[in-house]
Amino acid sequence: MAALDVVRADGLTDSEAVRTALRETAARRRVRSAIREEVQRVAADESDREEMRIIREQMAELVPSANI
């Protein structure tokens, strides 16, 4: 019941606290789902992956040599 106590701390009834917790949980799930979909979209974008590879190579060329 500790979780219920947390949401009831704002003076909500049990029913209001449960509804609030459900809404907040649903919102977090929507955000995670949107992030997951964005990751899949980016991972499937061949031109974006190629551009990232080129940038990594360019960045590696800028790293100073360890032979000092």
N, C-alpha and C positions, 0 to 999 in steps of 0.2 A: 504494500500500500504506500510505500515511500514515494513512488512516482505520482500517485494520485495526490498525495500531500503537497508535492511541488506545484502541481497545476492548481490546486485549491488555495494556495498561498495568496492568490490575488482576490480571495473572497468569493470564488465561484462555488456554485453548488456542485455536487458530484456529477450530475447530468451535464452541466455546462463545462465542467472540467474535462469530462470524457469527450464531449463534442470538440472542444478546443484541441485536445491531444490528437484526436482523429484527423482534424483539419491540418494540424501542423505536420503530422506524419505523412499525410497524403501530399502535402506541398514538398516535403523533403524527397519523397519518392519520385515526384514529377521532375524535380531538379536532377536527381541521379539518373533518371531515364533520359532526360535531355542531354546530359553530359555523355552518357554511354552512346547515344545516337550520334552525337557530334564526333566522338572518337572514331566510331565506325566509318562515318562519312569521310573524315580526314584520312584515315588509314587506307581507304579505297581510292583516294584521289592520286593517281599515278603521277600527274604533273607536279602536284604539291610535294610528293615524296622525292621526286627528282630534284626539285628546287632545294629542298632541305639537304639532300646529299651534296649538291654543289656548294651550298653555304658552309656545310661542315668541312668540306675540303678546303675552301678558301680560309676558313678560320684556322684550320690546322697549319696552313702555310704561314700564318701570322705568329704562331707560337715560336718564341725564341729557341734556338738550338741549345741543347744541353752541353755542347762542346765549347765551354768557355775557357 
